[in-house]
């Protein structure tokens, strides 16, 4: 899709074609026929642009919910965009830390997800994007949601921008190349140090980074926030200046879903030392990935009255069931030395028909283990029960836990804990 085709898509004729394409069959089987039929009345480039938007909009529903049907995308822009719930959370942080109507300069605005989220909470600002087509898409998104009076998009290089006159800077440096994801902050585009230097010239700032950013790369005075959505770590951000909180790191959890709705819960350091090391208790707690990235496992252990079975592995164990949003709880029914033969016998004895395998601190191949345990085919399993096998280690000893998820209170599948367990 080139700029000319995209601009034509925004005309009344292009919008009519886009609406028609949205109701057509664009499945793999029907795409060729749909494209041929539409090309009878429209140019090939415009038809291709419309069908591309329809496909991307359907893919984008996971990130943007119902808003996806009104948005515009490029393939790379969709892949790298901030999902709606995360953008809304970040916009609320901007709004709470800045004066009403404050202007924010965004460097690398992509398709405009963060730009629009801030506009929706009343902040004004400019988005700068180096790629001309992506900038056109971002501008179209701003217009589609009637935000032109609050947000503007222009083509430019981030490092050429002057933050003077802006209350804050938000930057999203590129973390992908043709060869895949970039993990070294020095290889961001622009490099993280350069972006931090630019953002640091404004009274406040925020820089989006990869979740795997080393803690030593967080500059002095900044706050690092790791964000998970529905239990999956999605991203991290460095908050600077007037937007940095009074803690150096935090883990923020958002509910699953592609919409902007949903309140965040946050865990911050409590000044604790290393968690206690103790034997396996009745319950296993698996901390949320954002908690682990933020090095806040000790805080979870304190919340549930537990400790670690191994000091280097982020599995918390306790004799108490204390529901917390920051960790998934499992009731432990058995702790065994790792043995495929014995595990298979235990799963057969339990009548397991649905098996989940989790691991941490183990090199075991999960797919191969499932096959070895008799759960590799369509008719796999021994019954109707659901069992979770957790493969880990204590010291140098590999162990396997037989466990069952404990639903959080109030959910439909909440079951009472089992009374007995095998050792």
FILO-437056 format. One record per residue (C-alpha): residue in one letter; x, y, z. Coordinates in steps of 0.25 Angstrom, whole numbers, padded with zeros to 4 digits, always signed. Layout:
residues N
AXYZ;...
This chain:
residues 423
X+0000+0000+0000;X+0006+0013-0004;X+0002+0027+0000;X-0006+0030-0012;X-0015+0018-0011;X-0017+0021+0004;X-0021+0035+0002;X-0031+0030-0009;X-0036+0021+0001;X-0040+0033+0010;X-0049+0039-0001;X-0064+0036-0002;X-0062+0026-0013;X-0051+0019-0005;X-0059+0019+0008;X-0071+0013+0000;X-0061+0002-0005;X-0055+0000+0009;X-0069-0002+0014;X-0073-0012+0003;X-0060-0020+0005;X-0063-0021+0020;X-0075-0029+0017;X-0069-0037+0007;X-0062-0051+0008;X-0048-0049+0010;X-0045-0063+0015;X-0033-0070+0009;X-0043-0077+0000;X-0051-0065-0004;X-0041-0054-0005;X-0037-0057-0020;X-0052-0056-0024;X-0055-0044-0015;X-0043-0036-0021;X-0047-0040-0035;X-0061-0035-0033;X-0057-0022-0027;X-0046-0019-0038;X-0058-0019-0048;X-0062-0006-0043;X-0049+0000-0036;X-0034+0001-0038;X-0026-0011-0034;X-0017-0002-0025;X-0029+0003-0018;X-0036-0011-0016;X-0023-0016-0010;X-0022-0004-0001;X-0036-0007+0004;X-0035-0022+0006;X-0022-0019+0013;X-0029-0010+0023;X-0040-0020+0025;X-0031-0031+0028;X-0023-0023+0038;X-0035-0017+0045;X-0040-0031+0048;X-0026-0035+0053;X-0026-0022+0061;X-0038-0026+0069;X-0030-0033+0079;X-0022-0020+0082;X-0033-0009+0080;X-0046-0016+0082;X-0058-0009+0075;X-0049+0003+0071;X-0042-0006+0061;X-0053-0005+0051;X-0051+0010+0050;X-0036+0010+0050;X-0025+0010+0039;X-0013+0002+0040;X+0000-0003+0033;X+0005-0017+0036;X+0017-0012+0043;X+0009-0001+0050;X-0001-0011+0056;X+0010-0021+0060;X+0017-0010+0068;X+0006-0002+0073;X+0002+0000+0087;X-0011-0008+0091;X-0023+0001+0095;X-0023-0003+0110;X-0008+0000+0111;X-0009+0013+0104;X-0021+0017+0112;X-0014+0013+0125;X-0002+0021+0121;X-0010+0033+0117;X-0016+0033+0131;X-0003+0034+0137;X+0001+0046+0127;X-0012+0053+0131;X-0010+0051+0146;X+0004+0057+0146;X+0002+0068+0136;X-0007+0081+0136;X-0020+0080+0129;X-0018+0082+0114;X-0003+0081+0115;X+0004+0079+0101;X+0012+0066+0099;X+0022+0063+0088;X+0022+0049+0083;X+0034+0043+0076;X+0031+0031+0067;X+0016+0032+0068;X+0014+0020+0059;X-0001+0018+0056;X-0005+0028+0067;X-0010+0019+0078;X-0003+0026+0089;X-0006+0040+0083;X-0021+0037+0082;X-0021+0031+0096;X-0015+0044+0102;X-0025+0053+0094;X-0036+0045+0100;X-0032+0049+0114;X-0031+0064+0109;X-0016+0066+0106;X-0012+0072+0094;X+0001+0069+0086;X+0008+0066+0073;X+0012+0053+0068;X+0025+0051+0060;X+0027+0039+0051;X+0039+0037+0041;X+0031+0028+0031;X+0022+0036+0022;X+0011+0025+0020;X+0011+0022+0035;X+0009+0037+0038;X-0002+0038+0028;X-0009+0026+0035;X-0007+0032+0049;X-0013+0045+0044;X-0025+0038+0038;X-0027+0031+0051;X-0027+0044+0059;X-0038+0049+0049;X-0046+0037+0050;X-0048+0039+0064;X-0050+0054+0063;X-0038+0058+0071;X-0032+0068+0061;X-0033+0079+0070;X-0025+0072+0081;X-0014+0064+0073;X-0006+0067+0060;X+0003+0057+0053;X+0015+0061+0044;X+0027+0054+0037;X+0040+0056+0044;X+0052+0050+0050;X+0052+0049+0065;X+0066+0054+0068;X+0063+0067+0060;X+0052+0070+0069;X+0052+0081+0080;X+0044+0079+0092;X+0044+0093+0097;X+0030+0098+0100;X+0025+0084+0102;X+0021+0079+0116;X+0025+0065+0114;X+0032+0056+0103;X+0027+0042+0100;X+0036+0034+0091;X+0035+0020+0085;X+0048+0016+0079;X+0048+0005+0069;X+0051-0009+0074;X+0050-0017+0062;X+0059-0019+0049;X+0058-0028+0037;X+0064-0039+0045;X+0054-0038+0057;X+0053-0032+0071;X+0064-0023+0076;X+0068-0026+0091;X+0080-0017+0093;X+0076-0003+0096;X+0088+0003+0089;X+0082-0003+0076;X+0068+0003+0077;X+0065+0013+0066;X+0069+0023+0071;X+0078+0018+0082;X+0072+0018+0096;X+0083+0028+0101;X+0079+0038+0090;X+0064+0037+0093;X+0066+0039+0108;X+0075+0051+0106;X+0064+0057+0097;X+0053+0054+0106;X+0061+0059+0118;X+0061+0073+0112;X+0046+0074+0115;X+0040+0075+0130;X+0035+0061+0129;X+0035+0049+0120;X+0033+0035+0117;X+0040+0025+0108;X+0035+0012+0104;X+0045+0000+0104;X+0045-0015+0103;X+0041-0023+0115;X+0054-0029+0115;X+0062-0016+0118;X+0073-0019+0128;X+0071-0012+0141;X+0084-0005+0140;X+0080+0002+0128;X+0069+0009+0136;X+0075+0023+0138;X+0076+0030+0152;X+0064+0037+0156;X+0055+0029+0146;X+0044+0019+0149;X+0043+0006+0141;X+0029+0001+0140;X+0026-0013+0134;X+0012-0015+0129;X+0004-0028+0127;X-0009-0031+0121;X-0017-0043+0125;X-0005-0049+0130;X+0004-0047+0118;X+0016-0036+0119;X+0014-0027+0108;X+0024-0015+0110;X+0031-0006+0119;X+0033+0009+0120;X+0043+0018+0127;X+0036+0030+0134;X+0045+0042+0135;X+0045+0056+0142;X+0031+0060+0147;X+0024+0048+0143;X+0033+0038+0150;X+0027+0032+0163;X+0034+0031+0177;X+0038+0017+0174;X+0049+0012+0165;X+0041+0001+0159;X+0027-0005+0159;X+0018-0016+0152;X+0005-0012+0147;X-0006-0022+0143;X-0017-0019+0134;X-0029-0028+0131;X-0030-0036+0118;X-0037-0030+0106;X-0035-0021+0094;X-0042-0009+0100;X-0038+0003+0108;X-0047-0001+0120;X-0042-0007+0132;X-0034-0002+0145;X-0020-0005+0147;X-0014-0011+0160;X+0000-0008+0163;X+0011-0014+0172;X+0023-0006+0177;X+0035-0009+0185;X+0032-0011+0200;X+0047-0010+0205;X+0048-0025+0207;X+0060-0034+0206;X+0061-0047+0199;X+0049-0056+0201;X+0050-0068+0211;X+0054-0082+0206;X+0045-0093+0211;X+0040-0106+0207;X+0028-0108+0198;X+0015-0104+0205;X+0000-0107+0201;X+0000-0096+0190;X+0008-0091+0179;X+0008-0077+0174;X+0013-0073+0160;X+0016-0058+0160;X+0011-0050+0149;X+0022-0048+0138;X+0022-0033+0141;X+0025-0035+0156;X+0036-0044+0152;X+0042-0034+0142;X+0041-0023+0153;X+0048-0032+0163;X+0036-0032+0172;X+0035-0046+0176;X+0039-0044+0190;X+0026-0035+0191;X+0017-0046+0186;X+0023-0056+0196;X+0020-0046+0207;X+0006-0044+0202;X+0003-0059+0202;X+0011-0062+0215;X+0021-0071+0207;X+0035-0073+0202;X+0043-0079+0191;X+0046-0094+0189;X+0058-0090+0182;X+0065-0076+0184;X+0067-0075+0169;X+0054-0079+0163;X+0041-0070+0164;X+0031-0080+0169;X+0026-0076+0183;X+0020-0087+0192;X+0011-0085+0204;X+0002-0093+0214;X-0008-0082+0213;X-0018-0078+0201;X-0017-0063+0200;X-0023-0059+0187;X-0015-0048+0180;X-0016-0042+0166;X-0001-0042+0166;X+0000-0057+0165;X-0007-0070+0160;X-0010-0080+0171;X-0009-0095+0170;X-0012-0105+0180;X-0001-0116+0181;X-0006-0130+0180;X+0008-0136+0179;X+0023-0133+0179;X+0031-0144+0172;X+0045-0146+0167;X+0044-0143+0152;X+0042-0156+0145;X+0033-0158+0132;X+0030-0172+0136;X+0025-0168+0150;X+0017-0156+0145;X+0010-0164+0135;X+0006-0174+0145;X+0001-0162+0154;X-0007-0156+0143;X-0014-0169+0139;X-0017-0171+0154;X-0023-0157+0155;X-0031-0160+0142;X-0025-0147+0135;X-0032-0144+0122;X-0027-0130+0121;X-0012-0127+0124;X-0005-0113+0125;X+0010-0114+0126;X+0018-0102+0132;X+0032-0100+0135;X+0042-0091+0141;X+0057-0094+0144;X+0056-0107+0135;X+0062-0110+0121;X+0051-0120+0118;X+0044-0119+0105;X+0029-0117+0108;X+0024-0122+0095;X+0032-0135+0096;X+0028-0137+0110;X+0013-0136+0107;X+0015-0147+0096;X+0023-0156+0106;X+0012-0154+0116;X+0002-0159+0106;X-0004-0145+0103;X+0001-0143+0089;X-0010-0148+0080;X-0025-0144+0078;X-0030-0156+0087;X-0019-0153+0098;X-0022-0154+0112;X-0027-0164+0122;X-0040-0158+0127;X-0048-0145+0130;X-0040-0139+0141;X-0031-0126+0139;X-0017-0126+0144;X-0005-0116+0143;X+0009-0122+0144;X+0019-0112+0148;X+0034-0116+0145;X+0044-0109+0152;X+0056-0111+0162;X+0061-0109+0176;X+0076-0107+0176;X+0081-0118+0166;X+0069-0127+0168;X+0058-0127+0157;X+0044-0128+0162;X+0030-0129+0157;X+0018-0124+0164;X+0004-0129+0162;X-0005-0117+0164;X-0019-0111+0161;X-0022-0096+0158;X-0029-0089+0169;X-0039-0080+0163;X-0040-0066+0169;X-0052-0063+0178;X-0065-0060+0171;X-0061-0067+0158;X-0071-0078+0152;X-0060-0089+0153;X-0056-0086+0167;X-0055-0100+0174;X-0052-0103+0188;X-0038-0108+0191;X-0035-0123+0191;X-0033-0129+0205;X-0022-0139+0202;X-0009-0139+0194;X+0002-0149+0191;X+0016-0148+0194;
